[in-house]
């Protein structure tokens, strides 16, 4: 074993022992973390308004601090970006993470150093767990390729801090052991044109000994497909024979496993649960399921069936049960309190705690971090000048990463309906626009026009449900609508 591998082994051992301790003390660490966040921020404007200094238990916290969402913080985020301090949190701002928010208008979410450190720690825990499990001590002899969005889209005028996407911010803040093996450099990550970014990676780094890849699944898939298409074998075994570890975040890995697996057959595919607002969980083993980051943030869980209630139940990590869908709430050192990122999770087990992200609450299509919701979809049709009676959007078929729109138009649809929807949605949703840049990460929309009366007929086939949703994570309803459309066209 080389000197480097000896250092790695010592570091891995220390981290794995710490992970095991966190697992054993999860409930204790959760209460400790809640108290530390509240104590640190008790003298902020938000802390004084909600009596942080008088909160002594999770029950007190539930009683004093209501459930919140992005719209509840938008005014405060703007004040912080303008230079105000002590609004939501006491610590200095380290960076601003771009998030689309609920309306599609980009929001700059202030991030403290503690939160950025937590995001990097999740990467360290994931890597250490893999090395300890596989004994692959030579993993760090090669390069770690990071396919990330730009870390600095702009600089915040008031404090000079970077404003960028969270994957890029993490990649740019490379710490040991990735400080000297992480590629490409920050100036390449900052390129917004994905065609150009892929071209540079291919030309300058394809000959590097890449052994790890980190990134959002759609980013990674776009690059690997491009590289594999030029290999006789159709995979990356010849180009990167020691590629053994791929870590994704931002979007559930589940729908990408079948696409990524054949391209890199030797690689373990694992995921982390990171979002702009928090580092939530990481996958410590080969089996599915992620472990919550119990030492870094405080977690609560609302049963999905109660989410629309006026006073839904808020459970601690100690109270959750397996195979129940929960809307997640997070309390973070960056001034988010009982905040709902919008995700629905399900625990595979509670001894130990292992969870999966089941999707977005409120019917949001999130195939490549685009976060398309029903309001944005309806706005896109209107902005495109298309008159419609009803519509529904689902994932495209045939393995494509994109959307299929089933639309009941009120008149004959124009031949360029799909292009018009695409243009309108890119103007409304900045994340979708970013994913569509160059057509590499997401393909353009597919429009399927159905005759008048199709949606009404579908409603008649589902008594008691009362409506067809605008957004679906699956194609079942799309297939039903198309079958009914065929019957209507044939006059059956």
C-alpha positions as CSV (number, residue, x, y, z in Angstrom):
1,X,0.0,0.0,0.0
2,X,1.4,3.4,-1.0
3,X,1.8,6.3,1.4
4,X,-1.2,8.0,-0.2
5,X,-3.3,4.9,0.2
6,X,-2.3,4.7,3.9
7,X,-3.5,8.2,4.5
8,X,-6.7,7.4,2.6
9,X,-7.2,4.3,4.7
10,X,-6.8,6.2,8.0
11,X,-9.3,8.9,6.8
12,X,-11.8,6.3,5.5
13,X,-11.7,4.4,8.8
14,X,-12.3,7.6,10.8
15,X,-15.2,8.6,8.7
16,X,-16.8,5.2,8.6
17,X,-16.6,5.0,12.4
18,X,-18.2,8.5,12.7
19,X,-21.0,7.4,10.3
20,X,-21.7,4.4,12.5
21,X,-21.8,6.6,15.6
22,X,-24.2,8.9,13.9
23,X,-26.4,6.0,13.1
24,X,-26.4,4.8,16.7
25,X,-27.1,8.2,18.2
26,X,-29.4,9.5,15.4
27,X,-32.3,10.6,17.7
28,X,-29.9,12.3,20.2
29,X,-28.1,14.1,17.4
30,X,-31.3,15.3,15.9
31,X,-32.4,17.1,19.1
32,X,-28.9,18.4,19.7
33,X,-28.8,19.8,16.1
34,X,-32.2,21.5,16.5
35,X,-31.1,23.2,19.8
36,X,-27.8,24.3,18.2
37,X,-29.5,25.9,15.2
38,X,-32.1,27.6,17.3
39,X,-29.5,28.8,19.9
40,X,-27.2,30.2,17.2
41,X,-30.1,32.1,15.5
42,X,-32.1,33.1,18.5
43,X,-31.2,36.8,18.2
44,X,-32.1,37.0,14.5
45,X,-35.3,38.8,13.4
46,X,-36.9,35.4,12.7
47,X,-35.6,33.9,15.9
48,X,-37.0,36.7,18.1
49,X,-40.4,36.6,16.2
50,X,-40.8,32.9,16.9
51,X,-39.3,32.7,20.4
52,X,-36.3,30.5,19.7
53,X,-34.8,31.2,23.1
54,X,-37.9,29.6,24.7
55,X,-37.9,26.4,22.6
56,X,-36.7,23.5,24.6
57,X,-38.1,20.4,22.7
58,X,-39.3,19.3,19.3
59,X,-42.9,19.7,20.6
60,X,-42.1,23.4,21.5
61,X,-40.6,23.8,18.0
62,X,-43.7,22.5,16.3
63,X,-45.9,24.8,18.4
64,X,-44.0,27.9,17.7
65,X,-42.6,27.5,14.1
66,X,-45.1,26.8,11.3
67,X,-44.4,24.8,8.2
68,X,-42.9,27.0,5.5
69,X,-42.1,27.0,1.8
70,X,-40.0,29.0,-0.7
71,X,-42.6,31.8,-1.0
72,X,-42.4,32.4,2.8
73,X,-38.7,33.3,2.5
74,X,-38.5,35.2,-0.8
75,X,-38.7,38.7,0.7
76,X,-36.1,37.8,3.4
77,X,-33.8,36.3,0.7
78,X,-33.9,39.5,-1.3
79,X,-33.1,41.6,1.8
80,X,-30.1,39.3,2.6
81,X,-28.9,39.6,-0.9
82,X,-29.1,43.3,-0.6
83,X,-26.7,43.2,2.4
84,X,-29.0,42.9,5.4
85,X,-27.8,40.6,8.2
86,X,-29.5,39.0,11.2
87,X,-32.7,38.4,9.2
88,X,-32.9,34.6,9.2
89,X,-29.5,33.4,10.5
90,X,-26.6,34.8,12.3
91,X,-23.6,33.4,10.3
92,X,-22.1,35.2,7.3
93,X,-23.3,34.3,3.8
94,X,-20.9,32.0,1.9
95,X,-22.7,31.8,-1.4
96,X,-26.1,32.0,-3.0
97,X,-27.6,28.9,-4.6
98,X,-30.0,29.3,-7.6
99,X,-33.4,27.7,-7.2
100,X,-36.4,28.1,-9.5
101,X,-38.8,28.5,-6.6
102,X,-42.5,28.0,-7.0
103,X,-43.2,30.4,-9.9
104,X,-40.3,29.6,-12.1
105,X,-38.5,33.0,-11.3
106,X,-35.0,32.2,-10.2
107,X,-34.3,32.6,-6.5
108,X,-31.0,33.2,-4.9
109,X,-31.0,31.1,-1.7
110,X,-28.4,32.3,0.8
111,X,-26.1,29.6,2.0
112,X,-23.9,29.7,5.1
113,X,-20.4,28.0,5.4
114,X,-21.9,25.4,7.6
115,X,-24.4,24.3,4.9
116,X,-21.8,24.3,2.2
117,X,-19.5,22.2,4.5
118,X,-22.4,19.8,5.0
119,X,-22.8,19.4,1.3
120,X,-19.2,18.5,0.9
121,X,-19.3,16.2,3.9
122,X,-22.0,14.1,2.1
123,X,-19.6,13.6,-0.8
124,X,-16.9,12.5,1.7
125,X,-19.2,10.1,3.5
126,X,-20.4,8.6,0.3
127,X,-16.8,8.1,-1.0
128,X,-15.5,6.7,2.3
129,X,-18.4,4.3,2.6
130,X,-17.7,3.0,-0.9
131,X,-13.9,2.5,-0.3
132,X,-14.5,0.8,3.0
133,X,-17.1,-1.5,1.4
134,X,-15.1,-2.4,-1.7
135,X,-11.5,-2.1,-0.4
136,X,-10.7,-0.1,-3.5
137,X,-7.9,1.9,-2.0
138,X,-6.5,2.9,-5.3
139,X,-9.6,4.9,-6.3
140,X,-7.9,8.2,-5.7
141,X,-5.0,7.3,-8.0
142,X,-7.1,8.5,-10.9
143,X,-9.3,11.5,-11.6
144,X,-12.7,12.5,-10.3
145,X,-14.8,14.0,-13.1
146,X,-17.4,16.4,-12.0
147,X,-20.2,17.2,-14.4
148,X,-21.7,20.3,-12.7
149,X,-23.7,23.4,-13.5
150,X,-22.0,26.8,-13.4
151,X,-20.8,27.7,-9.9
152,X,-20.8,31.4,-10.6
153,X,-23.6,32.6,-12.9
154,X,-23.0,36.1,-11.5
155,X,-21.6,37.8,-8.4
156,X,-23.9,39.3,-5.8
157,X,-23.4,43.0,-5.8
158,X,-23.8,43.6,-2.1
159,X,-21.2,41.2,-0.8
160,X,-19.3,39.8,-3.8
161,X,-20.4,36.3,-3.1
162,X,-20.9,33.8,-6.0
163,X,-24.4,33.2,-7.2
164,X,-24.6,29.8,-8.9
165,X,-26.0,26.3,-9.0
166,X,-25.3,24.1,-6.0
167,X,-23.6,21.3,-8.0
168,X,-21.2,23.9,-9.4
169,X,-20.6,25.5,-6.0
170,X,-19.7,22.2,-4.4
171,X,-17.4,21.2,-7.3
172,X,-15.6,24.6,-7.3
173,X,-15.0,24.3,-3.5
174,X,-12.8,21.2,-3.9
175,X,-11.3,20.0,-0.6
176,X,-9.0,17.1,0.1
177,X,-8.7,14.6,-1.5
178,X,-10.4,16.0,-4.5
179,X,-8.3,19.3,-4.6
180,X,-5.7,17.8,-7.0
181,X,-7.7,15.1,-8.9
182,X,-10.9,16.9,-9.6
183,X,-11.6,17.8,-13.3
184,X,-12.5,19.9,-15.2
185,X,-11.3,23.2,-13.7
186,X,-13.7,25.9,-12.5
187,X,-13.4,27.9,-15.7
188,X,-14.8,24.9,-17.6
189,X,-17.6,24.3,-15.1
190,X,-18.6,28.0,-15.5
191,X,-19.4,27.4,-19.2
192,X,-23.1,27.6,-19.7
193,X,-23.2,26.1,-23.2
194,X,-23.3,22.3,-22.6
195,X,-22.2,21.5,-26.1
196,X,-19.1,23.5,-25.5
197,X,-18.6,22.0,-22.0
198,X,-18.9,18.5,-23.3
199,X,-16.6,19.2,-26.2
200,X,-13.8,20.5,-23.9
201,X,-14.2,17.6,-21.5
202,X,-13.9,15.2,-24.5
203,X,-11.0,16.9,-26.1
204,X,-9.0,17.6,-22.9
205,X,-9.9,14.9,-20.4
206,X,-11.0,11.8,-22.3
207,X,-7.4,10.5,-22.1
208,X,-7.3,11.0,-18.3
209,X,-7.6,8.0,-16.0
210,X,-11.1,8.8,-14.8
211,X,-12.1,6.5,-11.9
212,X,-15.0,8.5,-10.3
213,X,-17.8,10.7,-11.7
214,X,-20.0,13.1,-9.7
215,X,-23.0,15.0,-11.1
216,X,-26.7,15.2,-11.8
217,X,-27.7,12.1,-13.7
218,X,-28.8,13.9,-16.8
219,X,-25.5,15.8,-17.0
220,X,-23.5,12.5,-16.6
221,X,-25.7,10.6,-19.0
222,X,-25.3,13.3,-21.7
223,X,-21.5,13.1,-21.6
224,X,-21.3,9.4,-21.3
225,X,-23.6,8.8,-24.3
226,X,-21.5,11.2,-26.4
227,X,-18.2,9.4,-25.4
228,X,-19.6,5.9,-25.7
229,X,-20.9,6.6,-29.2
230,X,-17.3,6.8,-30.4
231,X,-16.2,3.6,-28.8
232,X,-16.4,0.3,-30.9
233,X,-17.8,-1.5,-27.8
234,X,-20.6,1.2,-27.3
235,X,-19.5,1.6,-23.7
236,X,-16.6,3.2,-21.8
237,X,-14.6,0.1,-20.9
238,X,-11.8,0.9,-23.4
239,X,-11.7,4.7,-22.7
240,X,-11.9,4.5,-18.9
241,X,-11.3,0.9,-17.8
242,X,-11.0,1.8,-14.1
243,X,-14.2,3.8,-13.9
244,X,-15.8,2.2,-10.9
245,X,-17.7,4.8,-8.9
246,X,-20.5,7.1,-10.1
247,X,-22.3,9.4,-7.6
248,X,-25.4,11.4,-8.6
249,X,-27.6,13.9,-6.8
250,X,-30.3,16.5,-7.6
251,X,-32.6,14.0,-9.3
252,X,-33.5,10.4,-8.2
253,X,-31.1,7.9,-9.7
254,X,-33.8,5.3,-10.1
255,X,-34.9,6.2,-13.6
256,X,-31.3,6.5,-14.8
257,X,-29.8,3.2,-13.6
258,X,-30.9,1.3,-16.8
259,X,-29.4,4.1,-19.0
260,X,-26.1,4.5,-17.2
261,X,-25.4,0.9,-16.4
262,X,-24.7,-0.4,-19.9
263,X,-22.4,2.6,-20.5
264,X,-20.2,1.9,-17.5
265,X,-20.7,-1.8,-16.6
266,X,-18.0,-1.9,-13.9
267,X,-19.1,1.1,-12.0
268,X,-21.1,1.2,-8.8
269,X,-24.0,3.7,-9.1
270,X,-24.9,5.4,-5.8
271,X,-26.8,8.6,-5.0
272,X,-26.9,11.5,-2.6
273,X,-29.9,13.5,-1.6
274,X,-28.7,17.1,-2.0
275,X,-30.8,20.1,-3.0
276,X,-30.1,23.8,-3.1
277,X,-31.4,24.3,0.4
278,X,-29.7,21.4,2.3
279,X,-27.6,18.2,2.4
280,X,-30.2,15.7,3.4
281,X,-29.0,12.1,2.9
282,X,-26.3,9.9,1.3
283,X,-26.2,6.2,0.2
284,X,-23.7,4.3,2.5
285,X,-24.1,0.9,0.9
286,X,-24.5,-1.0,-2.3
287,X,-28.2,-1.6,-1.6
288,X,-30.7,1.1,-2.3
289,X,-31.6,3.6,0.5
290,X,-30.0,6.7,1.9
291,X,-29.0,7.6,5.4
292,X,-30.1,11.0,6.7
293,X,-27.5,13.6,7.6
294,X,-28.7,13.7,11.2
295,X,-25.8,15.8,12.6
296,X,-26.2,18.6,10.0
297,X,-29.9,19.5,9.9
298,X,-33.1,18.8,11.7
299,X,-35.7,16.7,9.9
300,X,-39.5,16.4,10.3
301,X,-41.9,14.3,8.3
302,X,-45.6,14.9,7.4
303,X,-47.7,12.0,6.2
304,X,-48.5,12.8,2.6
305,X,-52.2,12.1,3.1
306,X,-52.3,14.8,5.7
307,X,-50.4,17.5,3.8
308,X,-53.5,19.4,2.8
309,X,-54.8,19.5,6.4
310,X,-54.8,22.7,8.3
311,X,-52.7,21.2,11.1
312,X,-50.9,18.1,9.7
313,X,-49.0,15.8,11.9
314,X,-45.3,16.6,12.1
315,X,-43.2,13.5,13.1
316,X,-39.6,13.3,14.2
317,X,-37.1,10.8,12.7
318,X,-37.8,8.6,15.8
319,X,-41.5,8.4,14.8
320,X,-41.5,7.5,11.1
321,X,-42.5,4.1,9.8
322,X,-41.4,2.1,6.8
323,X,-43.3,2.2,3.6
324,X,-45.2,5.4,4.4
325,X,-44.9,8.4,2.1
326,X,-43.9,11.6,3.9
327,X,-43.5,15.2,2.8
328,X,-40.1,16.2,4.1
329,X,-39.4,19.3,6.3
330,X,-35.9,20.5,7.0
331,X,-34.5,23.0,9.5
332,X,-31.0,24.2,8.4
333,X,-28.2,26.5,9.6
334,X,-28.9,28.7,6.6
335,X,-32.1,30.0,8.1
336,X,-34.8,27.6,6.8
337,X,-37.2,26.4,9.5
338,X,-39.7,23.5,9.1
339,X,-39.1,24.2,5.4
340,X,-40.6,21.9,2.7
341,X,-38.3,21.5,-0.3
342,X,-41.2,19.8,-2.0
343,X,-40.0,16.2,-1.9
344,X,-41.9,13.1,-0.9
345,X,-39.8,10.4,0.8
346,X,-40.4,6.8,1.9
347,X,-38.3,4.8,4.4
348,X,-37.2,1.4,3.4
349,X,-36.3,0.7,7.1
350,X,-36.0,2.5,10.4
351,X,-33.4,0.3,12.0
352,X,-31.2,1.6,10.4
353,X,-32.9,4.6,8.8
354,X,-32.8,4.3,5.0
355,X,-35.0,6.4,2.7
356,X,-35.7,6.9,-0.9
357,X,-37.0,10.0,-2.7
358,X,-40.4,9.1,-4.2
359,X,-40.9,12.3,-6.2
360,X,-42.1,15.8,-5.8
361,X,-45.2,16.7,-3.9
362,X,-47.8,18.6,-5.9
363,X,-47.2,16.8,-9.2
364,X,-43.9,18.3,-10.3
365,X,-42.1,16.6,-13.2
366,X,-38.4,16.5,-12.3
367,X,-36.6,14.3,-14.8
368,X,-33.5,16.4,-15.0
369,X,-33.9,19.0,-12.2
370,X,-36.3,21.1,-14.3
371,X,-39.1,21.1,-11.8
372,X,-42.0,21.6,-14.2
373,X,-45.3,22.1,-12.4
374,X,-48.8,22.4,-13.6
375,X,-49.0,26.2,-13.4
376,X,-45.8,26.6,-15.5
377,X,-47.2,24.1,-18.0
378,X,-50.5,26.0,-18.4
379,X,-48.6,29.3,-18.7
380,X,-46.5,27.8,-21.4
381,X,-49.4,26.8,-23.5
382,X,-51.0,30.2,-23.2
383,X,-47.7,32.1,-23.8
384,X,-47.2,29.9,-26.9
385,X,-50.6,31.2,-28.2
386,X,-52.2,27.7,-28.2
387,X,-55.9,27.4,-27.3
388,X,-56.7,24.2,-25.4
389,X,-59.5,22.5,-23.5
390,X,-57.3,20.2,-21.4
391,X,-53.8,18.8,-21.2
392,X,-51.5,16.5,-19.3
393,X,-47.7,16.2,-19.3
394,X,-45.7,13.0,-18.6
395,X,-42.2,11.6,-19.2
396,X,-41.5,11.0,-22.9
397,X,-41.3,7.4,-24.1
398,X,-38.5,5.4,-25.8
399,X,-35.9,6.2,-23.1
400,X,-35.8,9.9,-24.0
401,X,-35.2,12.4,-21.2
402,X,-38.0,14.9,-22.0
403,X,-41.7,15.6,-21.8
404,X,-44.7,14.4,-23.7
405,X,-47.7,16.7,-23.8
406,X,-51.1,15.2,-24.4
407,X,-53.3,18.2,-25.4
408,X,-56.9,18.6,-26.3
409,X,-56.8,21.7,-28.5
410,X,-59.8,23.7,-29.3
411,X,-58.7,24.1,-32.9
412,X,-56.4,22.4,-35.3
413,X,-53.0,22.6,-33.7
414,X,-50.1,24.3,-35.7
415,X,-47.4,22.0,-37.0
416,X,-44.9,23.9,-34.7
417,X,-46.8,23.4,-31.5
418,X,-44.0,21.5,-29.8
419,X,-41.4,24.2,-30.7
420,X,-43.7,27.0,-29.5
421,X,-44.3,25.2,-26.1
422,X,-40.5,24.6,-25.8
423,X,-39.8,28.3,-26.4
424,X,-42.4,29.5,-24.0
425,X,-41.4,27.1,-21.2
426,X,-37.7,28.1,-21.6
427,X,-38.8,31.7,-20.9
428,X,-40.9,30.8,-17.9
429,X,-38.7,28.1,-16.2
430,X,-34.9,29.0,-16.0
431,X,-34.0,25.4,-14.9
432,X,-35.8,23.9,-17.9
433,X,-34.0,26.5,-20.1
434,X,-30.7,25.4,-18.7
435,X,-31.4,21.7,-19.2
436,X,-32.5,22.4,-22.8
437,X,-29.4,24.3,-23.7
438,X,-28.0,22.6,-26.8
439,X,-30.5,19.8,-26.5
440,X,-27.9,17.7,-24.7
441,X,-29.5,17.2,-21.2
442,X,-33.2,17.2,-22.2
443,X,-34.8,16.6,-25.5
444,X,-37.5,18.9,-26.8
445,X,-41.2,18.2,-26.0
446,X,-43.3,15.8,-27.9
447,X,-46.9,16.9,-28.5
448,X,-49.7,14.4,-28.9
449,X,-53.0,16.0,-30.0
450,X,-56.2,14.2,-29.0
451,X,-59.7,15.0,-30.4
452,X,-62.3,17.0,-28.5
453,X,-64.0,15.1,-25.8
454,X,-61.1,12.8,-25.0
455,X,-60.5,14.1,-21.5
456,X,-64.3,14.1,-20.7
457,X,-64.5,10.5,-21.8
458,X,-61.5,9.7,-19.6
459,X,-63.2,11.3,-16.6
460,X,-66.3,9.1,-17.3
461,X,-64.0,6.1,-17.0
462,X,-62.8,7.0,-13.5
463,X,-65.8,7.6,-11.3
464,X,-64.9,9.0,-7.9
465,X,-61.5,10.4,-8.9
466,X,-63.1,13.5,-10.4
467,X,-60.1,14.9,-12.4
468,X,-57.1,14.2,-14.5
469,X,-53.9,15.8,-13.2
470,X,-51.8,18.1,-15.3
471,X,-48.5,16.4,-14.4
472,X,-47.8,12.7,-14.0
473,X,-44.6,10.8,-13.2
474,X,-45.7,7.9,-15.4
475,X,-47.2,7.2,-18.8
476,X,-50.2,5.2,-17.7
477,X,-52.7,8.1,-18.0
478,X,-51.1,9.1,-21.3
479,X,-51.7,5.7,-22.7
480,X,-55.3,5.7,-21.5
481,X,-55.9,9.1,-23.2
482,X,-54.4,7.9,-26.5
483,X,-56.5,4.7,-26.5
484,X,-59.7,6.8,-26.0
485,X,-58.6,9.2,-28.7
486,X,-58.3,6.3,-31.1
487,X,-61.8,5.1,-30.3
488,X,-63.2,8.7,-30.7
489,X,-61.5,9.1,-34.1
490,X,-62.8,5.8,-35.3
491,X,-66.3,6.7,-34.2
492,X,-66.5,3.5,-32.1
